[in-house]
């Protein structure tokens, strides 16, 4: 289901690459027509009688997602499901990373937001920025505070690409519409240093 939703969002929102997303009646019609076709092709053949229930749940959640998208202040979508590669120096070793970012937006205040869509349960967000600054550098502390390296690495690499711009990253839960920023509002001044 997660792959299905990621592919659907990439396909439908790609019309807005390089410009402001407009979630109007026309787009919604296109979005749900695409969802219908894609669901019948990719999901329905693998399911039984409960297929209509799953489709109803997905449609309901994505209707709410589009409502939320209408209220977000996005100037333009920079990229969708884009693969990057970069290196990070760890100790004396250079480690190469290849990663795919779900979405990068430019917001109304000219800041950059890296979005990592989540479709399942579980909390993968790192603890507060202050906790990360003060944590002990041992395996247990890292696991308890960071939880997942995905968002911090996305933030780090994208920030290097936009050194003079404020960058943030967030987990965007499609199921609950909860958005958890990597750098919460109260820590923005600290992160900008």
N, C-alpha and C positions, 0 to 999 in steps of 0.2 A: 504494500500500500504506500509506503514511504517513497519508493522509487517511482511509482505511478504518479503521486502528487508532485514530486520534484520535476518529473518530465512534463507534466501538464502545465505547471507554473512557468517552466522555461519556454515551452512552445507558445503559450498565450501571451506572456508578458514580453516576449522578444520583440513584439511590435513597438514597444516603448524604449528600446535601447537607444541611448543618446538623447532622449527627450522625457518630458514629464508624462507619467502615466495618467490617463484619463479613464476613470472607471465609471462610464456612463451606461445607459441602457443598451446601446449598440455593442459595447465591449462585453457586457454581461451576457448578452445573447450569444455572441461568438464564443465566450468562455464556456458556457454550459453546453453549447452544441459540440464543442471540442471535447469536453469532459464525457459527454454521452458516447460519442464515437470511440474515443480512446478506451473507455470502460468496457464497451461491448467487444472491442478487439483484444484488450490486454488482460482484463480481469474476469469477465463473465464466463468465458470458456473453461476456466479452471475452477469454477464454483458450482454449487448445486442450488437447491431451492432458496437458500437464504441470500442469494445474490441481490435481490431487490432491496433487502434490508440494508446491506452494506452500501449500495449505491445511494440510498436515501440518506444515510449517515454522512457519507462523503459530501454529497451535494449540500446538505444542511450546514456542515462545518465550513465549506468553501463559500457559501453565501455570506456567512458571518465574516469570514476572512476578507472578502471583497468589500464589505461595509467598512471594516477596519482600514483597509487600504485606501478607501475614499477619504478618510480623515487624516492620513499621514501627509506630512508636508515634504514631498519629494520633488525636487527640481528636475532630476533626471535619473534614469537607471543607467549606471555605468557599464555593468556587465551582469550576466546570468550564467550560472553553472559553468564558469570559466576555469580552466586548468592553468595553474601557475607553477613555476619551479623557482626555488631560491635556496640559499645556503645560510647556515647558522653556525657560528663558531661555538663549540661546546668544549671547554677546556682548551686543549691544543689541537683539537680535531675540527675539520670542516665537515658538517653534516648537510647533505643535500635533501631537500624536501620537495615533493611534488604534491600539490593539493588542489582541490576544486572548491572554489567559493560559490555558494548558492546565489548570492546577489550582493552587489555593491551599489549603493545609492549616493547621490549628492543631495543634501538636504537644503531647505530654504535659506539656512544661515551659512551656506557654502561649506559646511562640514561634510565629512565622508562617513558613511555608515556601512559596515560590513555585516551582512545578515546571514545567519546560519539557521535554516529552517529545521524544525524538529516536528516529527509527526507522532512520536510515541511518548511513553511516560518516562519518568526518571528526571532527576535534576542533574544536568551536566554543567551547570554554570559554576565558574570559580567563585570562591568567597570574595568578600569585599576587597577592593584595591589595597586598603590599608593592611589587611591581613596578609596579602601577598608580599607587601614590602617588608613586613616584620616576621615572616615565617622562618623557621629553622630550615636549613638546606639539608634535610635528610629524607629518606624515602617515605616514611610515614607522614611527615608533615606535608610533603609535596602532594601525596595522594589525597589527604584530607582537605587541603586548601585549593588545589587546582582542579581536581576531579577529572577534567578532560583537558588535554593540551590543545585541542582543536581551536577553540576561540582565542586563547592567548596568542597562538602562533599566527592565526589569520590577522589579528590586530597588529602584531609585531611586523609582519611582512608588508602589510598594506600601509602601515605608518611609514615605513622606509620609502615607499613609493610616493607618498605625499608628505614630505618632511615639514612643510610650512603650513599645513592644514590640520585642523583638529579632526582626529579620526576616533571613532568608537566602533565597537562591535557588539552585536547582540544575538542572543538566542531568541528565535521567534517561533513559539509553539503554535502550530496550525490548529491543533486540537482545542487548546484553551484560549488562544489569542493572547497569551501572556508573552510580553517582551521583556527579557532580562538583559540589561546593558552590562557589558564587561566593566565599563567605568561608570558607576552610578553617579547621578547628579551631584551628590555631596562630595564626591572625590574628583570631580573634573578639574578643579584648580590645582590639585596635587599632581594629577596626571599630565597637565600641560607644562610642567617644569622640565 
